[in-house]
Amino acid sequence: AVVSTQSTGVKARGFHLRTHFKTSREVAQAIKGMHLRKAQKYLKDVVGKKQIIPMRRFMGGVGRHAQAKAFNTSGSLGAWPKKSATIVLDLLKNAESNAEVKGLEVDSLVVEYIQVNRAPQMRRRTYRAHGRINPFMCSPCHIEMILTETESIVAKEDEDAPKKKSKKKEARARARLGAE
């Protein structure tokens, strides 16, 4: 998905970020398509455990929580990945400052494209019983996002305008009038 960012968009990227790939992917999918301000507020609420990140793909061993019912996830699975949320929040802040430098309207930016890739694993070791040693790896990630400027939010239609009725409802109304 190649998106042109010449005049209406900004990029923000982070490489070898020391946060779990799987939780970062879920955070990224949760804010995809959101307006910048809404995404920032949402991630701040996630850090404060006021809102939840729905776990859709990487959900093995994830607990069930009532907050996840709002997202219609299978099994109401969700989590509050604090570290991933703060890192994505920092990337959003970086994209915001890039937009200001470019002269774009910050309040009309939308997260159009966000991608999380696995970075090379970093090695440590853990000591096991009977003198054995096992690997103890961490799973960092690369995150890149593109925010684009959109037109103002579409206003609601006038409520004075007559609502469309289905043919079935119109026929019922005619039948009622004919019966009276």
Salt bridges, closest charged atoms under 4 A:
GLU26 OE1 - ARG25 NH1 3.32
ASP45 OD2 - LYS41 NZ 3.33
GLU96 OE2 - ARG37 NH1 3.04
ASP107 OD1 - ARG37 NE 3.04
GLU144 OE1 - ARG13 NE 3.84
